Amino acid sequence: MPRWDGLDLETEGTGISEPLSRQVNLLGSMLGQVTREQIGEELFEAVEALRLLCKRAEQEDDPSLRAEAADRIAALDDEAITQLLHVYTTFFHLVNQAEQQEIIRINRERARRSGPADWPLGPGSGNGRADAQPRAESIDAAVATLKEEGYSLDEVVALFEQLDIQPTLTAHPTEARRRTVLRKQKRIADLLATLDEADATPAERAETLDDLYAQIALLLGTDEIRADRPTVREEVEQGHYFLHGPIWDTIANIHRDVQHALRRHYDATAEVPAFLQYRSWIGSDRDGNPNVTADVTRWTFARQRRDTIEHYLEELEQLRDDLSLSRRQVTASDALLASIEADAQEVVLADESLHQYRHEPYRLKLCYVEARLEALLDRIDAADVERMAADYTADDLLADLDLLAESLNEHGFEDAGRSGRLHRLRSLVKTFGFHLAALDVRQHSGVHEETVAALLRAAGVEADYAGLSEADKLAVLEAELTNPRPLVADHDALPAPAPEMMEVFEVIRALRAVDPDAVGSYIVSMTHTVSDLLEPMLLAKEAGLGAVADGAFQCPIDMVPLFETIDDLDAADDRMETLFTHPVYAAHLEGRDGFQEIMLGYSDSNKDGGYWMANWALHKAIHSLGVVCDDNDVDLRLFHGRGGTVGRGGGRSSQAIRALPPVVHNGRIRMTEQGEIISFRYALPDIARRHVEQLVNATLTTTAEAQDETLPDAFAHTVSTDSDVAAMMDRLAEHAMGAYRDLIGGGTGPGWQWYTTVTPIEHISRLPIASRPVSRASGEEVDFASLRAIPWVFAWTQPRYIVPGWYGTGRALSQLLEETPDALDTLRTLYRQWPFFRGVLDSAQREMARARLPIARQYDARADTEASFHDTIVDDYERAEDAILRITDQEALFDNSPVLQKSIRLRNPYTDVLNLLQVELMDRYRSADEPAREDTLGEALLLSLNGIAAAMQSTG
């Protein structure tokens, strides 16, 4: 009898859907059986006893049951606690995959219902409906809406030509899982999908269940924690796994979806540009990461180029199989035949290929293309970038593919030219070129200032540049940026960090010489002043990246300010106005065709001013930047540095796009995709496609709406200084920031000391999940100012306070309601009608629903500090809950999102056990008096961090 036979798969009344419940119970039952076999019956009984105690504690509102669970844990030895952590963490890895399969199942069901009723053949022919409507938030839905609103085909294509959507992968340390674990989860997800196939035979299901059982056993026996921190090169390879896997296929599918939508609603197809492209920071973002060197960036470029060309060769081989047209059956265009003759003069093909394809011009042409790409591979050498330069570019490849498509179109094979493998490959080449994803380079403004100061001092221009006023700095920079001579001949002789910084710009110059699309933007972290943006321009000039012409410096890459603090966000429009009118920068901007990218930091602004102030300051800054760019005739692209958690700007990207001020809905947008969010959104092809189509739908429809002057927008001017709503939001944000800053005390008082004791921040700094340190400062001591936003949020999430995602809401809303008699009616109206306010309030209540203050009290009770802030947080929570329920007309938090509400309730008993295990380990670690035991407990604590991160589906 199979070991999975007879498992109890009945639901437990959790309220989740029956398919999800059965999958969760199947996985849980298999894990229980594996636990008995691998670890023993005694540990399995402990797993069940602790879960049931925590479940009863919640259901019966009886804290004594939770205390009993804590007492049982205290009686366990270190090894048993570690084994429990493994089992519970594995459970959440499995549940997370089941939930993703549920998302896929629901989306596929909705897609089936949205199709036409007249499918000619196949098992899905009965799924359509005569009155079918396009699936919500799909590309089909966007095009259908435009058609209903009277847009012509040409006008729809023109809108696609406006789109410039650029998700950007980063190596931010928020993915706690090893790549090995991610792959096992992917395998388990595939097996769950197989079990859901309606036409699977009994034998196939039995084989799948056997394999699933084996995979769960292997997952339980796999180390959760990396033995060492990943290197930058390993992070690059991880990014390439997604770019060359799910993202690669998603791009092709999205372009195909556009053609299907145009055909369905306009009975035509049309060429659209690469409206969706990816960028990457992995291997090029050096802000606070000394491991990202110039050599690493060279290697990253070479690796991306090699892998991309190799993928094209695979695509070309498949296309060659398709295009079997013979000149003895059909003709080919004169242009195609002429190009083959030209190829023969430049490229040597094997006699065998020439003979084999002598009657098949399309295949022969593809052989020449493949030969050119193979020659490019032979030239790739990370140690010698200049050697990679070649005459055959990505544009040349696209031109050859276009030639094939045009010949097919001319001779009656329009569908083969506009769809299928050829259309797929043309879409890929337009999107990825040979560079795959343009690399952004980012560095802190302070490093630029140090380097400029060293250059000016060595050149005898200015002995103390850092000590100058802003006006004097600008005068020096203007003089040097209009002077064609270099400052220093030997950059290697300069003091650190200047030599490495200059080498970075030299690498950018070298990469662009090979492929102008290889490097995207140069981003300046912590942009506080105008000089912060002119300084890297001077470094670019010094490295020969650009030149002075007609008394003005022209830099060939975009210089991007990153505004991150509350003060910088408030001043962002004034600083950009000054930049736009500064003669040196105005000349640079003219050379960039009036284009300016501006990046906004969602993480550091929250860490600086708290949840409500950060969100409101960002919204105001976005509006004011849109206005100042319009006033100066500047083509703006906003780059949103959003993290995965609500406290770092996380949430559904499509909803965030719709909530932006209308003035910036111009079709251009960038956003970061970080760590665990990359895994969640892109690990499974169906979810990747859904995420991307929602991005495209939101950007396309909001761009159209912003251009439609007939559409009213009651809240288009809410951020103007004379708006009553803006004044109310200002007060709300100020009240919330006051509460937040009282809590953290500037990062130096009792609040910071309590935070470092009650949260596991000490252990998070040791978690080997990224090459980047948790702090910008050197050394082991971490202070509030230098602590990065990711570990700051990660640490608040572990004990279930989740302060960055909601704290201050209680004081802000309650004070506002007390001060203004009609505030409640106004807030209810804003919640119903203003996407921005609704989004911020709903995100806050989501984080409050995920918080578990009774569990958090366990951490506070064992914190050895003079002051406790637990009751302060509880008070704000209760005030926030009361106000939110009044504003939203709900009976309980998150009633308006029952699916997520049920998911939280399902997870809580298991997550509570993980928290109690972590609390016990923190106690034991503090009292450990032997280095060996301290090491053992430290490893177990790292495992607990991973377990709770899996349970909460978030780190930082």
PyMOL commands that set and color helices and strands:
alter all, ss='L'
color gray80, all
select helices_A, chain A and resi 18-38+41-59+63-74+78-114+139-148+153-162+179-195+202-220+232-266+294-322+334-346+351-356+361-378+385-388+394-410+414-418+420-432+445-458+465-467+470-481+491-493+498-514+531-542+566-581+583-591+602-609+611-631+646-648+653-658+662-664+675-682+685-707+724-747+750-758+761-764+789-797+803-805+809-819+823-833+835-850+853-861+870-888+898-927+931-952
alter helices_A, ss='H'
color red, helices_A
select strands_A, chain A and resi 164-170+279-280+438-444+519-525+547-549+552-554+558-563+595-601+635-641+668-674
alter strands_A, ss='S'
color yellow, strands_A
deselect
rebuild
show_as cartoon
